[in-house]
Each structure stands twice: as structure tokens, then as C-alpha cells.
């Protein structure tokens, strides 16, 4: 981007820095979610429970910082918790 004044350059630089940080946070949320799903599907419930707690923590942090929206965070947490509960119930039933 080429701006005509220094404030435009600064705003562009700031937005690029924010974009890179936000991208890293979103990526870490996706990574821990994938880790949780894999552990849950392998029926490693203790490790999956720990991964679920960590995932919820990361999602809440991202929502608090405004990287993902509040309702998106709530939806992701709800779906993953429901997924964990169904797998947990199936394991207990056997």
C-alpha cells in the first residue's frame, strides 16, 4: 500500500501487525480443536478432556480480544462439549 501521508503508512503497518497476530491466534484455536477431536475419536478421554479445557481457554481468550465473535466462540465451545459428552457417554455405556 502506498499512502500519501505518514499516518496512512502507520495505519497500514499497524493493521498488518494485527492481521498477523490474529491469524496466529485463529490458527492455534484450529490446531487445539483438531488435537481435541483426534483424541476424542481415539477414545483417550482423559487427554481429550484436558485438550477440551485448553481449547475452551484459547477460544475464550480469542473472543475476549475480539479476534473471533462472542457467539462464534459460544457455538464452537458448545459443539465440542456436546461431542465430548456423547463420546464419554458411549464409553461409560460399554
N, C-alpha and C positions, 0 to 999 in steps of 0.2 A: 504494500500500500504506500502510496506517496501522497502526503498531505501538504497543504500549503503553509501550515504553521507548526510550531513546535508542540502545541497542545494536541494536535491531531496525531503526531508521531507518538507522543506519550500515551494517548488513549489506545492506540493500536498496539503498542508494546505491552501495556497492561492487560488488554483483552487476550493477547496471545499467551501471556503467562498464566492467566486464569484458565484459558481453554486447556492448556497442557496439564495443569493441576487437576482440573475437573475430570479430564479424560483418564488420568491415573486413578482417581478415586472410583470412577464408574467401573474401570477395569478390575480393580481389586474387589469390588462388590460382585461382579460377574464371576471372578475366579473363586471366591469363597463359596458362592452359591453352587457352582459346579462341583467343588470339593464335597459340599454337603450332600448333594444329590447322589454322587457316586458312592459315598459312604453309606447312605441310607439304602440304596439299591443292593449293596453288598451285605446288608443286614448287620453292619457294625454299628449297633445302636448307641453305645457309649461314646464312640468317637463322633458319630453323626450328631448326637446331642450337643457335644462341645462345639462342633462346627456350626450348628444352628445358632448357638448363643453368640458366637463370634460374628456370624453373618448378620444377625439382628443388630448387633452393636455397630457394625460398619454401615448398615442401611440407615440406622437412626442418625449416625454422625453425618452421613451424606445429606439426609433430609434437613437436619438442623442447619447445615451450611448452605442449603438452597441448591445443592447440586442436582438432587432429584426432588420431585414434588412430594409433599406430605402424603397425599393419597396414594401415590405410586409406591411409596415406602410401605404404607399400611397394607396395600394389596400384596406386595411381594412377601412381606412377613407372614401375612395370613395364609397365603397359599403354601408356603414352605412349612409352616407349623401344622397345617392340616395334613400335608403329605407325610410329615414325620409321625403324626398321631395315627394315621391309618396303617403305616408300616409297623409302628410299635404295637398296635392292637393285634395285627396279624401275627406278629412274633409271639405275643403273650398267649394267643388262642391256640398256638401249636404246641 
